[in-house]
Amino acid sequence: MNPFSKKELFTLTLLFLIVMILTAGSRNYRLYSTTAIQSGQPVQIFLHDRTGLDEIVEIMDGLDVDVDLDELRWAGRVLGWRNFRTGLYELNGQYSYEEFLSKMARGIQDPAKVTVLSGSDTGRFALRMSAQLKADSDAFLEVLTDSSDLALELGLSGEELLSRMLPNTYEIYWTSTPERAVRRIYNEFTRIVEGRYQRDIEQNSYSLDEIITLASIVEMEAKVADEKPRIAGLYLNRLNRNMLLQADPTVIYAIGERRRLLFEDYRVDHPYNTYIHAGLPPGPITNPDEASIRAVLNPEEHDYLFMVAAPDGSHRFTRTFEEHRQASEEWRRWIREQYRLRDERERMEAESSQN
């Protein structure tokens, strides 16, 4: 005999269905709620290798993110997202467990902000790139050699390829290979420089390689950005008069050390030493920014042939060697005075420490 009447059985069935619906609804709400994970500011997650669910939970525990870690682990198991791909993933706002976990499981990365600075050499460039992307510096150095696949494909030397690393901030996937990252930056150089200044380049008496070479010297010489067109004009004046370029940055490149130059440095027999070799050096000495390239394409027109450094980092420009000699002597006097003041300060500090 049925212990329940039809009415009671109907009621029990209805209650069971309600419980099931509420349970399923609660579960789906927890899994797909767009506020399950919240970040008030951008947070980056770097996965260096394939990563398991438990490791993701540990990583999240160390971040400034509002999330229920136990529920995150439960959600990953229920949804079947238990392995996650190498990459950079950014949190900034609100996410559901499904959205967050599936993104990393499918390897849908967020691009890294990669900044290229002007005035780099291959070593500095490689180190900075490796600090911003997953690949190590040696791999970037390899791309910037004459024999790299990319250099051979583009018909450029390693130095010429470096000179096309246009200073800017780029969006590049963190796991990108060095070749792909360098190609991305090179393509931007082509788009901006060869595209934006195409007419200026075509009308210039120098080739693009020569323009970039001179721009690289301007980049290293100019500490004040506004002086770049004037410095470019000065160097072009010297070239047009068949004078030696006598650019200190080329000597620094030749000796391979960034420091104050000594008298004997100017006599180093090196193809890049423009104090003893006429014309432009064989190639660029660094990666110039757009302003330096624009300065060479549109130099300031003047009669200056000489320049000497000034205490504020700018230059004093002169037209005759006699004016240059006088300006140089004033600069040397200022340098000697700085040394005297330094020595005096060190002497006083030493006497003070003894008392």
C-alpha positions as CSV (number, residue, x, y, z in Angstrom):
1,M,0.0,0.0,0.0
2,N,1.4,3.4,-1.0
3,P,2.3,5.3,2.2
4,F,1.9,8.7,0.4
5,S,-1.3,10.0,-1.1
6,K,-1.2,11.3,-4.6
7,K,-1.3,14.8,-3.3
8,E,1.6,14.2,-0.9
9,L,3.6,12.5,-3.7
10,F,3.0,15.4,-6.0
11,T,4.1,17.8,-3.3
12,L,7.3,15.8,-2.6
13,T,8.1,15.6,-6.3
14,L,7.5,19.3,-6.7
15,L,9.8,20.1,-3.7
16,F,12.5,17.8,-5.2
17,L,12.3,19.6,-8.5
18,I,12.4,23.0,-6.8
19,V,15.5,21.9,-4.9
20,M,17.1,20.6,-8.0
21,I,16.4,23.8,-9.9
22,L,17.6,25.9,-7.1
23,T,20.8,23.8,-6.8
24,A,21.4,23.9,-10.5
25,G,20.7,27.6,-10.6
26,S,23.0,28.3,-7.7
27,R,25.7,26.3,-9.3
28,N,25.4,28.0,-12.6
29,Y,25.2,31.4,-11.0
30,R,28.5,30.6,-9.1
31,L,30.2,29.3,-12.3
32,Y,29.1,32.0,-14.6
33,S,28.6,35.0,-12.3
34,T,30.5,37.9,-13.9
35,T,31.6,39.1,-10.4
36,A,33.2,35.9,-9.3
37,I,36.7,37.3,-9.8
38,Q,37.3,41.1,-9.3
39,S,40.4,43.2,-9.7
40,G,40.4,46.9,-9.0
41,Q,43.6,47.5,-10.9
42,P,45.5,45.7,-13.7
43,V,47.1,42.5,-12.5
44,Q,49.4,40.3,-14.7
45,I,49.7,36.6,-14.4
46,F,52.8,35.0,-16.1
47,L,52.7,31.3,-16.8
48,H,56.2,30.2,-17.8
49,D,55.1,26.6,-18.5
50,R,51.9,24.5,-18.7
51,T,50.3,25.0,-15.3
52,G,47.8,22.9,-13.4
53,L,44.7,24.1,-11.5
54,D,46.2,23.9,-8.1
55,E,49.2,26.0,-9.2
56,I,46.7,28.6,-10.6
57,V,45.0,28.7,-7.2
58,E,48.4,29.3,-5.5
59,I,49.2,32.1,-7.9
60,M,45.9,33.8,-7.3
61,D,46.4,33.5,-3.6
62,G,49.4,35.9,-4.0
63,L,47.7,38.5,-6.1
64,D,45.6,41.5,-5.1
65,V,42.4,40.0,-6.5
66,D,39.0,39.4,-4.9
67,V,38.3,35.7,-5.4
68,D,37.1,32.7,-3.3
69,L,40.1,30.3,-3.8
70,D,38.2,27.1,-2.8
71,E,35.4,28.0,-5.1
72,L,37.9,28.7,-7.9
73,R,39.3,25.2,-7.5
74,W,35.8,23.7,-7.5
75,A,34.8,25.7,-10.6
76,G,37.9,24.5,-12.5
77,R,37.1,20.9,-11.7
78,V,33.4,21.2,-12.6
79,L,34.1,23.1,-15.8
80,G,37.0,20.8,-16.8
81,W,39.6,23.5,-17.0
82,R,42.6,21.9,-15.3
83,N,45.6,22.7,-17.5
84,F,46.6,26.1,-18.6
85,R,48.9,27.3,-21.3
86,T,52.1,29.4,-21.2
87,G,51.5,33.1,-21.6
88,L,50.8,36.5,-20.1
89,Y,47.2,37.0,-18.9
90,E,45.9,40.3,-17.4
91,L,43.1,40.8,-15.0
92,N,41.4,44.2,-14.9
93,G,37.8,44.3,-13.8
94,Q,35.3,41.5,-13.2
95,Y,35.2,38.0,-14.6
96,S,33.3,34.7,-14.2
97,Y,35.2,31.5,-13.4
98,E,34.4,30.2,-16.9
99,E,35.7,33.4,-18.6
100,F,38.9,33.5,-16.5
101,L,39.8,29.8,-16.6
102,S,38.9,29.1,-20.3
103,K,41.0,32.1,-21.4
104,M,44.2,30.6,-19.9
105,A,43.3,27.0,-20.9
106,R,42.8,28.1,-24.5
107,G,46.0,30.2,-24.4
108,I,44.2,33.5,-25.3
109,Q,47.0,35.8,-24.1
110,D,47.0,39.5,-23.5
111,P,49.9,41.4,-25.2
112,A,52.7,42.7,-23.2
113,K,53.7,46.4,-23.4
114,V,57.2,46.4,-24.8
115,T,59.2,49.6,-24.7
116,V,62.1,50.1,-27.0
117,L,64.5,52.9,-26.0
118,S,66.7,55.0,-28.3
119,G,70.4,55.0,-28.1
120,S,70.7,51.3,-27.5
121,D,73.5,48.9,-28.5
122,T,72.8,45.2,-29.2
123,G,73.6,44.2,-25.6
124,R,71.3,46.8,-24.0
125,F,68.5,46.1,-26.5
126,A,68.7,42.3,-25.9
127,L,68.7,42.7,-22.1
128,R,65.8,45.1,-22.2
129,M,63.7,42.9,-24.5
130,S,64.4,39.8,-22.5
131,A,63.3,41.6,-19.3
132,Q,59.9,42.3,-21.0
133,L,59.4,39.1,-23.0
134,K,59.9,35.4,-22.2
135,A,62.9,34.8,-24.4
136,D,66.4,35.3,-23.0
137,S,68.9,37.9,-24.1
138,D,71.1,35.5,-26.0
139,A,68.3,34.6,-28.3
140,F,67.7,38.3,-29.1
141,L,71.5,38.8,-29.6
142,E,71.4,36.0,-32.1
143,V,68.7,37.7,-34.2
144,L,70.8,40.9,-34.4
145,T,73.8,39.1,-36.0
146,D,74.7,39.4,-39.7
147,S,74.0,35.7,-40.2
148,S,70.5,35.5,-38.6
149,D,67.7,34.4,-40.8
150,L,65.9,37.7,-40.4
151,A,68.9,39.8,-41.2
152,L,69.6,37.7,-44.3
153,E,66.0,37.9,-45.4
154,L,65.9,41.7,-45.1
155,G,69.4,42.1,-46.6
156,L,70.7,44.0,-43.5
157,S,73.6,43.7,-41.2
158,G,73.1,43.1,-37.5
159,E,73.9,46.8,-36.8
160,E,71.5,47.9,-39.6
161,L,68.7,45.8,-38.1
162,L,69.3,47.2,-34.7
163,S,69.1,50.8,-36.1
164,R,65.6,49.9,-37.4
165,M,64.4,49.1,-33.9
166,L,62.3,52.3,-33.7
167,P,61.9,53.6,-30.2
168,N,58.3,53.3,-29.1
169,T,56.0,51.2,-26.9
170,Y,54.6,48.1,-28.7
171,E,52.1,45.4,-27.9
172,I,53.8,42.1,-28.4
173,Y,52.8,38.7,-27.1
174,W,55.0,37.7,-24.2
175,T,55.7,34.3,-25.6
176,S,56.7,35.7,-29.0
177,T,60.0,34.4,-30.4
178,P,62.8,37.0,-30.6
179,E,62.6,36.9,-34.4
180,R,58.9,37.6,-34.4
181,A,59.3,40.4,-31.8
182,V,62.1,42.1,-33.8
183,R,60.2,41.7,-37.0
184,R,57.2,43.4,-35.4
185,I,59.3,46.4,-34.5
186,Y,61.0,46.4,-37.9
187,N,57.6,46.5,-39.6
188,E,56.7,49.5,-37.5
189,F,59.9,51.2,-38.7
190,T,58.9,50.5,-42.3
191,R,55.4,51.8,-41.8
192,I,56.3,55.0,-40.0
193,V,59.7,56.0,-41.5
194,E,59.6,54.6,-45.0
195,G,55.8,55.4,-45.2
196,R,55.5,58.8,-43.5
197,Y,58.8,60.2,-44.9
198,Q,58.8,58.5,-48.3
199,R,59.0,61.7,-50.3
200,D,61.7,63.2,-48.1
201,I,63.8,60.0,-48.5
202,E,63.3,59.9,-52.2
203,Q,64.4,63.5,-52.6
204,N,67.4,63.2,-50.3
205,S,70.9,62.9,-51.8
206,Y,71.7,60.2,-49.2
207,S,70.4,56.7,-49.2
208,L,68.1,55.4,-46.5
209,D,71.0,53.5,-44.9
210,E,73.1,56.7,-44.9
211,I,70.2,58.7,-43.4
212,I,69.8,56.2,-40.6
213,T,73.6,56.2,-40.0
214,L,73.7,60.0,-39.6
215,A,70.5,60.0,-37.5
216,S,72.2,57.5,-35.2
217,I,75.0,59.9,-34.7
218,V,72.6,62.7,-34.0
219,E,70.8,60.5,-31.6
220,M,73.9,59.9,-29.5
221,E,75.2,63.5,-29.8
222,A,72.0,65.4,-28.8
223,K,71.2,65.5,-25.1
224,V,68.6,68.3,-25.8
225,A,66.0,67.1,-28.3
226,D,65.4,70.6,-29.7
227,E,69.0,70.7,-30.9
228,K,68.7,67.7,-33.2
229,P,67.9,69.6,-36.4
230,R,70.8,72.0,-35.7
231,I,73.2,69.2,-35.0
232,A,72.1,67.4,-38.2
233,G,72.6,70.6,-40.2
234,L,76.1,71.0,-38.7
235,Y,77.2,67.4,-39.7
236,L,75.7,67.9,-43.2
237,N,77.6,71.1,-43.6
238,R,80.8,69.3,-42.8
239,L,80.1,66.5,-45.2
240,N,79.2,68.9,-47.9
241,R,82.6,70.7,-47.4
242,N,84.5,67.3,-47.4
243,M,85.5,68.0,-43.8
244,L,86.0,65.1,-41.4
245,L,82.8,64.5,-39.5
246,Q,84.7,64.3,-36.2
247,A,81.7,63.0,-34.2
248,D,82.6,61.9,-30.7
249,P,79.8,59.2,-30.6
250,T,81.6,57.3,-33.5
251,V,84.8,57.2,-31.4
252,I,82.9,55.9,-28.4
253,Y,81.4,53.2,-30.7
254,A,84.9,52.4,-32.0
255,I,86.4,51.9,-28.5
256,G,83.3,50.0,-27.4
257,E,83.0,51.8,-24.1
258,R,80.7,54.7,-23.1
259,R,82.9,57.1,-21.1
260,R,84.6,60.4,-21.4
261,L,87.0,60.3,-24.3
262,L,90.8,60.6,-23.8
263,F,93.2,62.2,-26.3
264,E,94.5,58.8,-27.4
265,D,91.0,57.6,-28.1
266,Y,90.7,60.0,-31.1
267,R,93.6,58.3,-32.7
268,V,92.2,54.7,-32.6
269,D,92.4,53.2,-36.0
270,H,88.9,51.9,-36.5
271,P,86.5,52.2,-39.5
272,Y,84.0,54.0,-37.3
273,N,86.4,56.7,-36.1
274,T,85.3,59.8,-38.0
275,Y,88.3,61.7,-36.7
276,I,90.6,59.8,-39.0
277,H,88.2,58.4,-41.7
278,A,86.4,60.7,-44.0
279,G,82.6,60.6,-44.6
280,L,80.0,58.7,-42.8
281,P,81.0,55.6,-40.8
282,P,80.3,52.2,-42.5
283,G,77.0,51.8,-40.6
284,P,74.8,53.1,-37.8
285,I,76.0,53.2,-34.2
286,T,72.6,52.9,-32.5
287,N,68.8,53.0,-33.1
288,P,67.7,56.6,-33.6
289,D,64.2,57.8,-32.7
290,E,61.9,59.4,-35.2
291,A,62.9,62.9,-34.2
292,S,66.6,62.2,-35.1
293,I,65.6,60.7,-38.4
294,R,63.3,63.7,-39.1
295,A,66.2,66.0,-38.2
296,V,68.4,64.5,-40.9
297,L,65.7,64.7,-43.5
298,N,64.8,68.2,-42.5
299,P,67.9,69.8,-41.0
300,E,68.2,73.3,-39.8
301,E,69.9,75.5,-42.4
302,H,72.8,77.5,-41.0
303,D,76.6,78.0,-41.3
304,Y,77.7,76.2,-38.2
305,L,80.7,73.9,-38.6
306,F,81.7,73.3,-35.0
307,M,80.1,72.6,-31.6
308,V,81.2,72.0,-28.1
309,A,79.3,70.8,-25.1
310,A,77.8,73.2,-22.6
311,P,77.4,72.7,-18.9
312,D,73.6,72.2,-19.2
313,G,73.9,69.4,-21.6
314,S,73.3,71.5,-24.7
315,H,75.9,72.6,-27.2
316,R,77.6,75.9,-28.2
317,F,77.6,76.2,-32.0
318,T,80.3,78.2,-33.9
319,R,81.1,79.0,-37.5
320,T,84.9,79.4,-37.4
321,F,87.7,77.3,-35.9
322,E,88.8,80.3,-33.9
323,E,85.4,80.6,-32.3
324,H,85.4,76.9,-31.7
325,R,88.8,77.0,-30.1
326,Q,87.7,79.7,-27.7
327,A,84.5,77.8,-26.9
328,S,86.5,74.7,-26.3
329,E,88.8,76.4,-23.9
330,E,85.9,77.8,-21.9
331,W,84.5,74.3,-21.7
332,R,87.8,72.9,-20.5
333,R,88.0,75.6,-17.9
334,W,84.6,74.7,-16.7
335,I,85.5,71.0,-16.5
336,R,88.7,71.8,-14.5
337,E,86.7,73.9,-12.1
338,Q,84.2,71.0,-11.6
339,Y,87.2,68.7,-10.8
340,R,88.6,71.3,-8.4
341,L,85.2,71.7,-6.6
342,R,84.9,67.9,-6.4
343,D,88.4,67.5,-4.9
344,E,87.7,70.3,-2.4
345,R,84.4,68.7,-1.4
346,E,86.1,65.3,-0.9
347,R,88.9,66.8,1.1
348,M,86.4,68.6,3.4
349,E,84.4,65.4,3.8
350,A,87.5,63.5,4.7
351,E,88.6,66.1,7.3
352,S,85.1,66.1,8.7
353,S,85.1,62.3,9.1
354,Q,88.4,62.4,11.0
355,N,87.1,64.9,13.6
